[in-house]
Structure formats: C-alpha cells, structure tokens
C-alpha cells in the first residue's frame, strides 16, 4: 500500500485475506477525507489525485502480476491491472471494485 510517501508491505496466505485487507485499507483512507487541492504548474482537484494505491503483486521483476485499487481524492475506488503498463478496469458489472480485482487476479493464475 502506498499513501503519499508512506509505503507498507504485507504478506497474506490467500487471495480472500489479501482482498479483505485491501478493502479495509481503502475504506480507512477514504474515511480520512479528501486531500487539499494541489496547485503546481496545474491545479489538481481531489478527484484528479490518487490518495492511495493498493496493489496485489507476485512474481519476478520481469514477470510480475499486479492488480489493485487506486483510492482517488474524491473517495472513488478505481480498479486496475498491470504495473508499469497500468490499465484502469471498468467495475460496472461487479458488486464492488474489489470483486473485479479478485476476478482479475484469479484470471492470471
């Protein structure tokens, strides 16, 4: 899990446990409230900011499987797959974005 500059790692015995922890962390980050609008060369509203990135990964550096959730500053959860080449996934056909992460992960095994 990455939230700002903080990075935490955890190991889990199975996928259910990992997805449950991901959901718990995501809800905790969202409960902290939105980040402030950031003004650099451009203005970044909370909806444009990734407040935390939660990912499941396994494998080697060159053959890594990655799927996870971005917690956006507006409180939305955006599922994705891939590490360097990240692809946002459409969760509309799933009960929760976490179900889509589980399904994506199971499809890679």
N, CA, C and O atoms as a printed pandas DataFrame, in Angstrom:
     atom_number atom_name residue_name chain_id  residue_number  x_coord  y_coord  z_coord
0              1         N          UNK        A               1    0.841   -1.172    0.000
1              2        CA          UNK        A               1    0.000    0.000    0.000
2              3         C          UNK        A               1    0.887    1.236    0.000
3              4         O          UNK        A               1    1.858    1.323    0.752
4              5         N          UNK        A               2    0.540    2.182   -0.850
5              6        CA          UNK        A               2    1.231    3.462   -0.873
6              7         C          UNK        A               2    0.210    4.557   -0.642
7              8         O          UNK        A               2   -0.787    4.661   -1.356
8              9         N          UNK        A               3    0.473    5.373    0.366
9             10        CA          UNK        A               3   -0.358    6.548    0.648
10            11         C          UNK        A               3    0.602    7.708    0.837
11            12         O          UNK        A               3    1.312    7.774    1.841
12            13         N          UNK        A               4    0.626    8.621   -0.120
13            14        CA          UNK        A               4    1.606    9.700   -0.076
14            15         C          UNK        A               4    2.994    9.112   -0.214
15            16         O          UNK        A               4    3.252    8.333   -1.132
16            17         N          UNK        A               5    3.890    9.475    0.687
17            18        CA          UNK        A               5    5.252    8.947    0.654
18            19         C          UNK        A               5    5.394    7.658    1.463
19            20         O          UNK        A               5    6.444    7.016    1.423
20            21         N          UNK        A               6    4.353    7.277    2.194
21            22        CA          UNK        A               6    4.401    6.080    3.033
22            23         C          UNK        A               6    4.081    4.832    2.220
23            24         O          UNK        A               6    3.113    4.808    1.460
24            25         N          UNK        A               7    4.906    3.792    2.386
25            26        CA          UNK        A               7    4.689    2.522    1.707
26            27         C          UNK        A               7    4.708    1.423    2.753
27            28         O          UNK        A               7    5.637    1.338    3.557
28            29         N          UNK        A               8    3.683    0.580    2.743
29            30        CA          UNK        A               8    3.605   -0.573    3.638
30            31         C          UNK        A               8    3.487   -1.834    2.798
31            32         O          UNK        A               8    2.840   -1.836    1.751
32            33         N          UNK        A               9    4.118   -2.909    3.265
33            34        CA          UNK        A               9    4.045   -4.205    2.594
34            35         C          UNK        A               9    3.446   -5.205    3.565
35            36         O          UNK        A               9    3.682   -5.127    4.771
36            37         N          UNK        A              10    2.677   -6.140    3.044
37            38        CA          UNK        A              10    2.104   -7.202    3.867
38            39         C          UNK        A              10    2.042   -8.473    3.030
39            40         O          UNK        A              10    1.904   -8.417    1.808
40            41         N          UNK        A              11    2.144   -9.612    3.694
41            42        CA          UNK        A              11    2.016  -10.908    3.017
42            43         C          UNK        A              11    0.772  -11.596    3.548
43            44         O          UNK        A              11    0.439  -11.483    4.728
44            45         N          UNK        A              12    0.091  -12.309    2.666
45            46        CA          UNK        A              12   -1.150  -12.980    3.032
46            47         C          UNK        A              12   -1.103  -14.424    2.572
47            48         O          UNK        A              12   -0.433  -14.762    1.596
48            49         N          UNK        A              13   -1.831  -15.277    3.296
49            50        CA          UNK        A              13   -1.851  -16.700    2.975
50            51         C          UNK        A              13   -2.723  -17.024    1.770
51            52         O          UNK        A              13   -2.462  -17.994    1.057
52            53         N          UNK        A              14   -3.765  -16.215    1.537
53            54        CA          UNK        A              14   -4.630  -16.495    0.395
54            55         C          UNK        A              14   -5.239  -15.212   -0.161
55            56         O          UNK        A              14   -5.151  -14.144    0.444
56            57         N          UNK        A              15   -5.852  -15.349   -1.316
57            58        CA          UNK        A              15   -6.408  -14.203   -2.029
58            59         C          UNK        A              15   -7.543  -13.541   -1.255
59            60         O          UNK        A              15   -7.632  -12.314   -1.223
60            61         N          UNK        A              16   -8.407  -14.332   -0.632
61            62        CA          UNK        A              16   -9.524  -13.756    0.132
62            63         C          UNK        A              16   -9.023  -12.830    1.233
63            64         O          UNK        A              16   -9.552  -11.736    1.428
64            65         N          UNK        A              17   -8.010  -13.275    1.941
65            66        CA          UNK        A              17   -7.429  -12.478    3.025
66            67         C          UNK        A              17   -6.808  -11.186    2.477
67            68         O          UNK        A              17   -6.954  -10.120    3.075
68            69         N          UNK        A              18   -6.124  -11.287    1.351
69            70        CA          UNK        A              18   -5.482  -10.112    0.752
70            71         C          UNK        A              18   -6.510   -9.094    0.272
71            72         O          UNK        A              18   -6.337   -7.896    0.493
72            73         N          UNK        A              19   -7.574   -9.550   -0.377
73            74        CA          UNK        A              19   -8.609   -8.637   -0.876
74            75         C          UNK        A              19   -9.365   -8.004    0.288
75            76         O          UNK        A              19   -9.721   -6.828    0.224
76            77         N          UNK        A              20   -9.613   -8.768    1.349
77            78        CA          UNK        A              20  -10.285   -8.215    2.533
78            79         C          UNK        A              20   -9.436   -7.110    3.166
79            80         O          UNK        A              20   -9.965   -6.073    3.567
80            81         N          UNK        A              21   -8.133   -7.328    3.256
81            82        CA          UNK        A              21   -7.236   -6.304    3.810
82            83         C          UNK        A              21   -7.199   -5.078    2.901
83            84         O          UNK        A              21   -7.176   -3.945    3.382
84            85         N          UNK        A              22   -7.192   -5.305    1.594
85            86        CA          UNK        A              22   -7.200   -4.193    0.642
86            87         C          UNK        A              22   -8.458   -3.343    0.830
87            88         O          UNK        A              22   -8.384   -2.114    0.840
88            89         N          UNK        A              23   -9.598   -3.991    0.977
89            90        CA          UNK        A              23  -10.862   -3.273    1.184
90            91         C          UNK        A              23  -10.814   -2.464    2.483
91            92         O          UNK        A              23  -11.232   -1.307    2.518
92            93         N          UNK        A              24  -10.304   -3.082    3.544
93            94        CA          UNK        A              24  -10.211   -2.407    4.845
94            95         C          UNK        A              24   -9.319   -1.163    4.758
95            96         O          UNK        A              24   -9.682   -0.102    5.264
96            97         N          UNK        A              25   -8.160   -1.297    4.118
97            98        CA          UNK        A              25   -7.245   -0.163    3.977
98            99         C          UNK        A              25   -7.867    0.944    3.124
99           100         O          UNK        A              25   -7.743    2.126    3.446
100          101         N          UNK        A              26   -8.534    0.557    2.038
101          102        CA          UNK        A              26   -9.148    1.547    1.148
102          103         C          UNK        A              26  -10.232    2.339    1.877
103          104         O          UNK        A              26  -10.315    3.558    1.733
104          105         N          UNK        A              27  -11.053    1.652    2.652
105          106        CA          UNK        A              27  -12.107    2.340    3.404
106          107         C          UNK        A              27  -11.508    3.274    4.453
107          108         O          UNK        A              27  -12.035    4.358    4.699
108          109         N          UNK        A              28  -10.404    2.849    5.069
109          110        CA          UNK        A              28   -9.731    3.690    6.063
110          111         C          UNK        A              28   -9.189    4.967    5.416
111          112         O          UNK        A              28   -9.343    6.057    5.967
112          113         N          UNK        A              29   -8.561    4.834    4.257
113          114        CA          UNK        A              29   -8.026    6.009    3.554
114          115         C          UNK        A              29   -9.162    6.945    3.167
115          116         O          UNK        A              29   -9.057    8.159    3.344
116          117         N          UNK        A              30  -10.250    6.386    2.640
117          118        CA          UNK        A              30  -11.379    7.225    2.231
118          119         C          UNK        A              30  -11.982    7.950    3.424
119          120         O          UNK        A              30  -12.416    9.094    3.291
120          121         N          UNK        A              31  -12.017    7.306    4.588
121          122        CA          UNK        A              31  -12.589    7.915    5.793
122          123         C          UNK        A              31  -11.761    9.105    6.287
123          124         O          UNK        A              31  -12.274    9.955    7.015
124          125         N          UNK        A              32  -10.497    9.170    5.900
125          126        CA          UNK        A              32   -9.643   10.296    6.305
126          127         C          UNK        A              32  -10.062   11.603    5.642
127          128         O          UNK        A              32   -9.632   12.678    6.060
128          129         N          UNK        A              33  -10.893   11.514    4.620
129          130        CA          UNK        A              33  -11.365   12.715    3.934
130          131         C          UNK        A              33  -10.508   13.050    2.736
131          132         O          UNK        A              33   -9.441   12.468    2.540
132          133         N          UNK        A              34  -10.979   13.997    1.931
133          134        CA          UNK        A              34  -10.265   14.321    0.693
134          135         C          UNK        A              34   -8.995   15.122    0.949
135          136         O          UNK        A              34   -8.891   15.847    1.939
136          137         N          UNK        A              35   -8.031   14.982    0.043
137          138        CA          UNK        A              35   -6.833   15.823    0.141
138          139         C          UNK        A              35   -7.171   17.240   -0.299
139          140         O          UNK        A              35   -8.218   17.485   -0.900
140          141         N          UNK        A              36   -6.289   18.152    0.002
141          142        CA          UNK        A              36   -6.475   19.534   -0.447
142          143         C          UNK        A              36   -6.169   19.630   -1.939
143          144         O          UNK        A              36   -5.417   18.824   -2.486
144          145         N          UNK        A              37   -6.751   20.607   -2.570
145          146        CA          UNK        A              37   -6.434   20.873   -3.968
146          147         C          UNK        A              37   -4.957   21.239   -4.059
147          148         O          UNK        A              37   -4.464   22.062   -3.288
148          149         N          UNK        A              38   -4.257   20.623   -5.004
149          150        CA          UNK        A              38   -2.826   20.880   -5.187
150          151         C          UNK        A              38   -2.630   21.822   -6.365
151          152         O          UNK        A              38   -3.199   21.625   -7.439
152          153         N          UNK        A              39   -1.821   22.841   -6.148
153          154        CA          UNK        A              39   -1.530   23.787   -7.228
154          155         C          UNK        A              39   -0.029   23.787   -7.482
155          156         O          UNK        A              39    0.758   24.261   -6.663
156          157         N          UNK        A              40    0.342   23.253   -8.616
157          158        CA          UNK        A              40    1.735   23.286   -9.053
158          159         C          UNK        A              40    1.754   24.111  -10.338
159          160         O          UNK        A              40    1.409   25.292  -10.313
160          161         N          UNK        A              41    2.141   23.526  -11.427
161          162        CA          UNK        A              41    2.004   24.205  -12.712
162          163         C          UNK        A              41    0.550   24.147  -13.170
163          164         O          UNK        A              41    0.113   24.922  -14.021
164          165         N          UNK        A              42   -0.172   23.224  -12.592
165          166        CA          UNK        A              42   -1.564   22.977  -12.927
166          167         C          UNK        A              42   -2.311   22.750  -11.616
167          168         O          UNK        A              42   -1.701   22.365  -10.619
168          169         N          UNK        A              43   -3.608   22.980  -11.603
169          170        CA          UNK        A              43   -4.410   22.722  -10.411
170          171         C          UNK        A              43   -4.939   21.293  -10.461
171          172         O          UNK        A              43   -5.529   20.876  -11.457
172          173         N          UNK        A              44   -4.724   20.544   -9.372
173          174        CA          UNK        A              44   -5.199   19.171   -9.272
174          175         C          UNK        A              44   -6.273   19.108   -8.194
175          176         O          UNK        A              44   -5.979   19.203   -7.002
176          177         N          UNK        A              45   -7.510   18.949   -8.623
177          178        CA          UNK        A              45   -8.627   18.802   -7.694
178          179         C          UNK        A              45   -8.528   17.423   -7.042
179          180         O          UNK        A              45   -7.858   16.538   -7.574
180          181         N          UNK        A              46   -9.195   17.227   -5.883
181          182        CA          UNK        A              46   -9.140   15.920   -5.230
182          183         C          UNK        A              46   -9.498   14.746   -6.152
183          184         O          UNK        A              46   -8.882   13.685   -6.055
184          185         N          UNK        A              47  -10.479   14.917   -7.039
185          186        CA          UNK        A              47  -10.879   13.822   -7.934
186          187         C          UNK        A              47   -9.762   13.421   -8.896
187          188         O          UNK        A              47   -9.766   12.311   -9.428
188          189         N          UNK        A              48   -8.813   14.318   -9.118
189          190        CA          UNK        A              48   -7.697   14.058  -10.027
190          191         C          UNK        A              48   -6.478   13.481   -9.312
191          192         O          UNK        A              48   -5.487   13.140   -9.958
192          193         N          UNK        A              49   -6.542   13.371   -7.991
193          194        CA          UNK        A              49   -5.405   12.896   -7.205
194          195         C          UNK        A              49   -5.623   11.448   -6.763
195          196         O          UNK        A              49   -6.742   11.050   -6.440
196          197         N          UNK        A              50   -4.550   10.674   -6.752
197          198        CA          UNK        A              50   -4.592    9.330   -6.182
198          199         C          UNK        A              50   -4.127    9.466   -4.743
199          200         O          UNK        A              50   -2.962    9.759   -4.474
200          201         N          UNK        A              51   -5.062    9.247   -3.822
201          202        CA          UNK        A              51   -4.761    9.407   -2.402
202          203         C          UNK        A              51   -3.979    8.210   -1.873
203          204         O          UNK        A              51   -3.123    8.354   -1.000
204          205         N          UNK        A              52   -4.279    7.027   -2.407
205          206        CA          UNK        A              52   -3.548    5.812   -2.021
206          207         C          UNK        A              52   -3.637    4.812   -3.163
207          208         O          UNK        A              52   -4.619    4.786   -3.905
208          209         N          UNK        A              53   -2.608    3.993   -3.296
209          210        CA          UNK        A              53   -2.607    2.906   -4.279
210          211         C          UNK        A              53   -2.397    1.610   -3.510
211          212         O          UNK        A              53   -1.408    1.439   -2.797
212          213         N          UNK        A              54   -3.355    0.704   -3.675
213          214        CA          UNK        A              54   -3.301   -0.594   -3.008
214          215         C          UNK        A              54   -3.172   -1.647   -4.092
215          216         O          UNK        A              54   -4.007   -1.713   -4.994
216          217         N          UNK        A              55   -2.127   -2.478   -4.016
217          218        CA          UNK        A              55   -1.965   -3.462   -5.078
218          219         C          UNK        A              55   -1.548   -4.809   -4.539
219          220         O          UNK        A              55   -0.860   -4.919   -3.525
220          221         N          UNK        A              56   -1.990   -5.838   -5.256
221          222        CA          UNK        A              56   -1.552   -7.204   -5.018
222          223         C          UNK        A              56   -0.542   -7.509   -6.107
223          224         O          UNK        A              56   -0.781   -7.222   -7.279
224          225         N          UNK        A              57    0.581   -8.087   -5.727
225          226        CA          UNK        A              57    1.579   -8.418   -6.741
226          227         C          UNK        A              57    2.302   -9.697   -6.366
227          228         O          UNK        A              57    2.452  -10.031   -5.191
228          229         N          UNK        A              58    2.746  -10.401   -7.392
229          230        CA          UNK        A              58    3.569  -11.594   -7.192
230          231         C          UNK        A              58    4.380  -11.822   -8.456
231          232         O          UNK        A              58    4.096  -11.246   -9.507
232          233         N          UNK        A              59    5.375  -12.657   -8.340
233          234        CA          UNK        A              59    6.209  -12.969   -9.489
234          235         C          UNK        A              59    7.521  -12.218   -9.441
235          236         O          UNK        A              59    7.833  -11.524   -8.474
236          237         N          UNK        A              60    8.278  -12.374  -10.510
237          238        CA          UNK        A              60    9.593  -11.744  -10.591
238          239         C          UNK        A              60    9.477  -10.353  -11.199
239          240         O          UNK        A              60    8.409   -9.953  -11.662
240          241         N          UNK        A              61   10.568   -9.633  -11.194
241          242        CA          UNK        A              61   10.594   -8.266  -11.718
242          243         C          UNK        A              61   10.116   -8.206  -13.170
243          244         O          UNK        A              61    9.372   -7.299  -13.542
244          245         N          UNK        A              62   10.542   -9.174  -13.990
245          246        CA          UNK        A              62   10.191   -9.163  -15.411
246          247         C          UNK        A              62    8.895   -9.897  -15.718
247          248         O          UNK        A              62    8.365   -9.769  -16.822
248          249         N          UNK        A              63    8.379  -10.656  -14.775
249          250        CA          UNK        A              63    7.148  -11.416  -14.999
250          251         C          UNK        A              63    6.230  -11.240  -13.796
251          252         O          UNK        A              63    5.854  -12.214  -13.145
252          253         N          UNK        A              64    5.880  -10.015  -13.511
253          254        CA          UNK        A              64    5.114   -9.686  -12.315
254          255         C          UNK        A              64    3.630   -9.580  -12.646
255          256         O          UNK        A              64    3.247   -9.016  -13.670
256          257         N          UNK        A              65    2.802  -10.132  -11.763
257          258        CA          UNK        A              65    1.355  -10.000  -11.862
258          259         C          UNK        A              65    0.925   -8.941  -10.865
259          260         O          UNK        A              65    1.271   -9.021   -9.686
260          261         N          UNK        A              66    0.170   -7.943  -11.325
261          262        CA          UNK        A              66   -0.264   -6.846  -10.462
262          263         C          UNK        A              66   -1.726   -6.520  -10.750
263          264         O          UNK        A              66   -2.135   -6.425  -11.907
264          265         N          UNK        A              67   -2.502   -6.350   -9.691
265          266        CA          UNK        A              67   -3.875   -5.839   -9.783
266          267         C          UNK        A              67   -4.142   -5.087   -8.491
267          268         O          UNK        A              67   -3.603   -5.447   -7.445
268          269         N          UNK        A              68   -4.964   -4.052   -8.548
269          270        CA          UNK        A              68   -5.204   -3.291   -7.329
270          271         C          UNK        A              68   -6.267   -2.229   -7.471
271          272         O          UNK        A              68   -7.061   -2.226   -8.411
272          273         N          UNK        A              69   -6.258   -1.323   -6.503
273          274        CA          UNK        A              69   -7.248   -0.249   -6.397
274          275         C          UNK        A              69   -6.514    1.067   -6.151
275          276         O          UNK        A              69   -5.629    1.145   -5.298
276          277         N          UNK        A              70   -6.887    2.091   -6.899
277          278        CA          UNK        A              70   -6.480    3.458   -6.573
278          279         C          UNK        A              70   -7.619    4.090   -5.791
279          280         O          UNK        A              70   -8.775    4.019   -6.208
280          281         N          UNK        A              71   -7.300    4.710   -4.658
281          282        CA          UNK        A              71   -8.289    5.477   -3.900
282          283         C          UNK        A              71   -8.102    6.927   -4.331
283          284         O          UNK        A              71   -7.090    7.550   -4.008
284          285         N          UNK        A              72   -9.068    7.454   -5.052
285          286        CA          UNK        A              72   -8.987    8.831   -5.541
286          287         C          UNK        A              72   -9.372    9.795   -4.431
287          288         O          UNK        A              72  -10.041    9.418   -3.469
288          289         N          UNK        A              73   -8.951   11.021   -4.572
289          290        CA          UNK        A              73   -9.214   12.040   -3.566
290          291         C          UNK        A              73  -10.684   12.335   -3.355
291          292         O          UNK        A              73  -11.069   12.834   -2.298
292          293         N          UNK        A              74  -11.523   12.031   -4.353
293          294        CA          UNK        A              74  -12.962   12.245   -4.195
294          295         C          UNK        A              74  -13.651   11.039   -3.563
295          296         O          UNK        A              74  -14.878   11.009   -3.459
296          297         N          UNK        A              75  -12.859   10.032   -3.136
297          298        CA          UNK        A              75  -13.407    8.862   -2.457
298          299         C          UNK        A              75  -13.749    7.703   -3.364
299          300         O          UNK        A              75  -14.186    6.661   -2.877
300          301         N          UNK        A              76  -13.568    7.844   -4.668
301          302        CA          UNK        A              76  -13.878    6.734   -5.563
302          303         C          UNK        A              76  -12.744    5.716   -5.562
303          304         O          UNK        A              76  -11.580    6.046   -5.337
304          305         N          UNK        A              77  -13.124    4.470   -5.821
305          306        CA          UNK        A              77  -12.171    3.371   -5.934
306          307         C          UNK        A              77  -12.059    3.007   -7.416
307          308         O          UNK        A              77  -13.064    2.713   -8.063
308          309         N          UNK        A              78  -10.845    3.028   -7.947
309          310        CA          UNK        A              78  -10.618    2.728   -9.360
310          311         C          UNK        A              78   -9.746    1.479   -9.455
311          312         O          UNK        A              78   -8.561    1.528   -9.124
312          313         N          UNK        A              79  -10.324    0.350   -9.906
313          314        CA          UNK        A              79   -9.531   -0.869  -10.041
314          315         C          UNK        A              79   -8.608   -0.794  -11.258
315          316         O          UNK        A              79   -8.915   -0.123  -12.244
316          317         N          UNK        A              80   -7.477   -1.490  -11.175
317          318        CA          UNK        A              80   -6.518   -1.512  -12.281
318          319         C          UNK        A              80   -5.794   -2.842  -12.309
319          320         O          UNK        A              80   -5.830   -3.616  -11.352
320          321         N          UNK        A              81   -5.137   -3.086  -13.428
321          322        CA          UNK        A              81   -4.221   -4.230  -13.533
322          323         C          UNK        A              81   -2.973   -3.747  -14.241
323          324         O          UNK        A              81   -3.002   -2.792  -15.018
324          325         N          UNK        A              82   -1.877   -4.428  -13.955
325          326        CA          UNK        A              82   -0.609   -4.064  -14.571
326          327         C          UNK        A              82    0.211   -3.146  -13.689
327          328         O          UNK        A              82   -0.331   -2.358  -12.914
328          329         N          UNK        A              83    1.512   -3.257  -13.815
329          330        CA          UNK        A              83    2.418   -2.425  -13.033
330          331         C          UNK        A              83    2.860   -1.213  -13.820
331          332         O          UNK        A              83    2.293   -0.130  -13.670
332          333         N          UNK        A              84    3.865   -1.384  -14.658
333          334        CA          UNK        A              84    4.376   -0.278  -15.458
334          335         C          UNK        A              84    3.324    0.159  -16.478
335          336         O          UNK        A              84    3.098    1.353  -16.673
336          337         N          UNK        A              85    2.698   -0.793  -17.110
337          338        CA          UNK        A              85    1.614   -0.504  -18.059
338          339         C          UNK        A              85    0.279   -0.729  -17.359
339          340         O          UNK        A              85   -0.367   -1.763  -17.529
340          341         N          UNK        A              86   -0.111    0.250  -16.579
341          342        CA          UNK        A              86   -1.363    0.142  -15.821
342          343         C          UNK        A              86   -2.564    0.347  -16.723
343          344         O          UNK        A              86   -2.565    1.214  -17.597
344          345         N          UNK        A              87   -3.589   -0.466  -16.498
345          346        CA          UNK        A              87   -4.839   -0.351  -17.245
346          347         C          UNK        A              87   -5.982   -0.229  -16.246
347          348         O          UNK        A              87   -6.187   -1.122  -15.423
348          349         N          UNK        A              88   -6.730    0.876  -16.314
349          350        CA          UNK        A              88   -7.898    1.019  -15.446
350          351         C          UNK        A              88   -8.968    0.051  -15.927
351          352         O          UNK        A              88   -9.152   -0.143  -17.129
352          353         N          UNK        A              89   -9.671   -0.553  -14.974
353          354        CA          UNK        A              89  -10.708   -1.535  -15.280
354          355         C          UNK        A              89  -12.085   -0.962  -14.980
355          356         O          UNK        A              89  -12.231   -0.129  -14.086
356          357         N          UNK        A              90  -13.089   -1.401  -15.718
357          358        CA          UNK        A              90  -14.465   -0.937  -15.542
358          359         C          UNK        A              90  -15.190   -1.855  -14.556
359          360         O          UNK        A              90  -15.458   -3.012  -14.882
360          361         N          UNK        A              91  -15.511   -1.360  -13.357
361          362        CA          UNK        A              91  -16.141   -2.208  -12.342
362          363         C          UNK        A              91  -17.666   -2.278  -12.448
363          364         O          UNK        A              91  -18.304   -2.857  -11.569
364          365         N          UNK        A              92  -18.266   -1.712  -13.489
365          366        CA          UNK        A              92  -19.724   -1.571  -13.546
366          367         C          UNK        A              92  -20.477   -2.900  -13.537
367          368         O          UNK        A              92  -21.648   -2.925  -13.157
368          369         N          UNK        A              93  -19.856   -3.991  -13.936
369          370        CA          UNK        A              93  -20.539   -5.290  -13.952
370          371         C          UNK        A              93  -20.228   -6.125  -12.714
371          372         O          UNK        A              93  -20.469   -7.332  -12.702
372          373         N          UNK        A              94  -19.698   -5.492  -11.685
373          374        CA          UNK        A              94  -19.340   -6.183  -10.447
374          375         C          UNK        A              94  -19.986   -5.474   -9.269
375          376         O          UNK        A              94  -20.280   -4.281   -9.338
376          377         N          UNK        A              95  -20.207   -6.213   -8.185
377          378        CA          UNK        A              95  -20.801   -5.607   -6.991
378          379         C          UNK        A              95  -19.889   -4.531   -6.410
379          380         O          UNK        A              95  -20.353   -3.468   -5.999
380          381         N          UNK        A              96  -18.601   -4.814   -6.382
381          382        CA          UNK        A              96  -17.628   -3.848   -5.863
382          383         C          UNK        A              96  -16.379   -3.886   -6.745
383          384         O          UNK        A              96  -16.148   -4.875   -7.441
384          385         N          UNK        A              97  -15.576   -2.828   -6.723
385          386        CA          UNK        A              97  -14.318   -2.871   -7.480
386          387         C          UNK        A              97  -13.364   -3.934   -6.937
387          388         O          UNK        A              97  -12.490   -4.413   -7.660
388          389         N          UNK        A              98  -13.529   -4.297   -5.681
389          390        CA          UNK        A              98  -12.675   -5.326   -5.079
390          391         C          UNK        A              98  -12.977   -6.697   -5.683
391          392         O          UNK        A              98  -12.081   -7.531   -5.819
392          393         N          UNK        A              99  -14.253   -6.930   -6.046
393          394        CA          UNK        A              99  -14.612   -8.176   -6.726
394          395         C          UNK        A              99  -13.903   -8.272   -8.073
395          396         O          UNK        A              99  -13.481   -9.354   -8.481
396          397         N          UNK        A             100  -13.775   -7.151   -8.756
397          398        CA          UNK        A             100  -13.085   -7.131  -10.047
398          399         C          UNK        A             100  -11.591   -7.395   -9.873
399          400         O          UNK        A             100  -10.987   -8.083  -10.696
400          401         N          UNK        A             101  -10.994   -6.859   -8.820
401          402        CA          UNK        A             101   -9.579   -7.145   -8.543
402          403         C          UNK        A             101   -9.401   -8.642   -8.305
403          404         O          UNK        A             101   -8.469   -9.250   -8.831
404          405         N          UNK        A             102  -10.295   -9.237   -7.511
405          406        CA          UNK        A             102  -10.221  -10.683   -7.243
406          407         C          UNK        A             102  -10.344  -11.465   -8.553
407          408         O          UNK        A             102   -9.553  -12.372   -8.814
408          409         N          UNK        A             103  -11.330  -11.115   -9.370
409          410        CA          UNK        A             103  -11.550  -11.811  -10.639
410          411         C          UNK        A             103  -10.342  -11.660  -11.565
411          412         O          UNK        A             103   -9.931  -12.621  -12.215
412          413         N          UNK        A             104   -9.786  -10.474  -11.623
413          414        CA          UNK        A             104   -8.609  -10.221  -12.459
414          415         C          UNK        A             104   -7.438  -11.068  -11.981
415          416         O          UNK        A             104   -6.726  -11.669  -12.786
416          417         N          UNK        A             105   -7.245  -11.110  -10.678
417          418        CA          UNK        A             105   -6.142  -11.885  -10.102
418          419         C          UNK        A             105   -6.330  -13.373  -10.370
419          420         O          UNK        A             105   -5.380  -14.067  -10.732
420          421         N          UNK        A             106   -7.560  -13.865  -10.193
421          422        CA          UNK        A             106   -7.829  -15.287  -10.420
422          423         C          UNK        A             106   -7.616  -15.657  -11.885
423          424         O          UNK        A             106   -7.232  -16.786  -12.189
424          425         N          UNK        A             107   -7.861  -14.718  -12.787
425          426        CA          UNK        A             107   -7.666  -14.973  -14.211
426          427         C          UNK        A             107   -6.210  -15.061  -14.619
427          428         O          UNK        A             107   -5.904  -15.509  -15.724
428          429         N          UNK        A             108   -5.306  -14.640  -13.745
429          430        CA          UNK        A             108   -3.877  -14.677  -14.065
430          431         C          UNK        A             108   -3.195  -15.913  -13.508
431          432         O          UNK        A             108   -2.043  -16.193  -13.838
432          433         N          UNK        A             109   -3.901  -16.655  -12.665
433          434        CA          UNK        A             109   -3.271  -17.830  -12.042
434          435         C          UNK        A             109   -3.258  -19.015  -12.984
435          436         O          UNK        A             109   -2.766  -20.085  -12.624
